[in-house]
Amino acid sequence: MVDDTAMGDAFVSNAAGLATWSISVEFLQDYATGEVDATLEPLLGIGTTAALVVKPTSGSVTGTNPSYSGTGILESYNPIGGAVGDQAMASATFQSASALTRSTQ
């Protein structure tokens, strides 16, 4: 939202600004070639965009299993997480670099 209040207005007025989106994800960490760490670590801090597709389950895209796709920039990547005795976790946050598209087909 962008404030578009004019001098003399008796209230604050807002207008729609530029659209943005972000996604934060958590992975079971895997350091093997082609897996989580090998895929995400090279993207961190270089401004390279990545194509992202996210859906609730691995099944076909439907009205009850929509997919969201867009291009994002990896803003943060924490390659080590979790407590002693937990499975190794990794978290990442992507920021928008394109529109986010929803598909049900």
N, C-alpha and C positions, 0 to 999 in steps of 0.2 A: 504494500500500500504506500502511496505517496501523498503527503499532505499538500492539498491544493487550496488551503484556506486563504481567503483574500482579506486585505485590510478592511476593517469595518464589519466583518462577519461576526455574528454572535455565537458561533459554534465552530468547532473544528470540522473541516470537510476533507474527505479523502477520495482519491481516485486510484484506479488500478495502475500499478507500475509494471515494470518488466517482470515477466514470469521467471521463476527459478525453482529448482528442486535439488534435493540431496538424498543420498541413501547411505545408511550405516548398516554394515553387515558383520556377522560374526561367523567365522569358519572353524572347523576342526583343523588344526594346523597340520601341514604335511610339507616336509622339506625336500621331498624327492623331485627329480627333474620333471618339469611340466605340471607340477602341482601348485598349491597355494603360494608358498613363499617364492618359488621360482617365477611365478606369473606376476605377482604384485610388487615385489621389491624393486625391479627395474623401472617401474612406472612412478615411483615416489619421488617427488621433488623436481621432476623434469618438465612438467606441464604437458606431457604426452596424453592424448585422449585415448579412451578405451571404449569400445562398444559394449554396452551393458544390456542384458535381458534378464528380467526377474519375473518369476511367477510363483504362485503358492506351492504347487507340486510339480513333479517332473512329468506329469501327464500331458496330454494334448491340450492346446489352448482352446478354451470354451468360455461360455458366459460365466461359469462357476470356477474357472481356472484361468483368469485373464493374464496376459503378459504385459509388462511395461518395458519399453525399450527406449534407449537414448544413448547419447555419447556423454561420458563424464571424465573428469580429471580426478585422479587419486589425490585427495587432500591429506589424508593421514592413514598410516598403516602401523599397527602395533603387532609385531611378529611373535611376541611371547606374552601369554596371558594365562590366568588361572591360578588356583591355589595348589599347594602341595597335595598330591594324590588325585588331582583333577586331570581330565584330558587336556592336552595342550590346545589352546585356543588362540586365534588371531582375529583382530578386528580391523576394519577398514571403513573409511568414509570417502564417498565420491561426491563431487559437486558438479552441477550442470554445465555442459558445454554445448548443449543442443536442447531442442524440445523433448519432452517425455511423452511417448506415444503409448496409448492403451489399446490393446487388441483383444478381441474375443473370438477370433477365427484363426 
